[in-house]
Amino acid sequence: MKIVKPIDLPTHEVDKQKWKEENKIDADTKVFSITGDYPDIRQALASRGWIENTEPNSDFFDFRWTLKHRDIKRERLRDYQMVNHFQRNGELSTKVGLMHNMKNLIWFDGSNVDSYFPLSYDLADVEVGDFIEEFKATKAEAVLKGFVEKKLVKEAGVVKVVLAIAITERRLAKLRDLLAEPLVGDHLVSNEEWEVLISHKMVEAKMLKERYPALELRIEKLQQFYRSQYPKASDDEALLTKAKELLAELKKRFPQYTLNGTKNIWIAKPAGLSRGRGIQMFTDLKKLLEFIRGKHYIVQKYIENPLIVLDRKFDIRQWVLVTSWNPLKIWIYNEMYIRFGAEDYNVDRIGNKFIHLTNNSIGKHLKKEYKIKGNMWRQDEFAAYLNDLCKANAWRRINSRVHTIITESLKATSDLVIHRAKAFELFGYDVMIDEELRPWLIEVNCSPALDYSTVLWERV
């Protein structure tokens, strides 16, 4: 008689079979596990004959969908089990991870990240000094833009305009590695210059002489020098011409020139949070640094000249599915949707999140009648609006550029995210459009909202 030896199944498989028997599930039936409210995913799997395991800590599943990647116990995963997060996805989907990796992209393929990712700094890192220097530089730029816009020296103050011109000249000279005027010590702006530049009052010559006699003498020499460059112009016209020339050169040399306005607004974001939580906007450097003290924040240059639609600020949400990092395989959903702020845009009201943040998790709390239904548009509505407002094919150009930005950002992290054959990741890309129709990557979210909180989301 032939003796048949029992099959030596691994413990997990034995336990899984027992669990299925106890729950009266056929041995060949697939099992899924979901944490969070994802009705469409549940329905899609159930319609295929899959059975849900509602115990969140159970190891018995073929497919698991979780809100957070840390909810996946990777040390207990089997090769056959599919999950919806890759390990180290935060290299792309956290604000701090995205910022550092976008900056590193230039070393991999020479991409001009400054043309689509606003200047950002990690204030828990060695970048604090660089940020302060940049904040002061863009403040000088803002003073010049305000001066040129109003064409009145009295509005900006002669002393401030002269200082802003000198600082901007240093900034440009530093870029060219040719210093027309030496830096103040190791800094672009001295403490005395900064105090004068941010003064809320008109800086009078008498006050300057009393408090900063050395600075007063230098400003007088600079004024004389600028007058000599334009001998046929009045004093005001000479300064205005000089300011215009410097701003024109800045526009040529700095890809982000168009993002900067007359307010010098920066936005502070918690390094690891999402959905608009903890975000604050600042025009005051001292208040910003006090706010982030002891916390892990990044700061990003605020887009002061966004494209405004029906008096509202907006951004674009694009879903992207990555099924492999090695090789990189990307699936871009064929429809974006447009998210509007809940109140009309006003750059002076930087403390109002309903104006400046487009997250539905924030806008839904404003108890007002919607000006734009659900504060959202479909892609085709936005495309039609653009084509009426601008030249034909405006949307096509934006869409193509957004796809390029998505690809570049994924390439930036492809060597850092840990690939797994039985895994995928759904990302929500947030992109803003400036008034020159240039797309800017703001952030990337993992586990983007898939609920029915608006009529548009129900349709998508």
Disulfide bonds with the S-S distance in Angstrom:
none
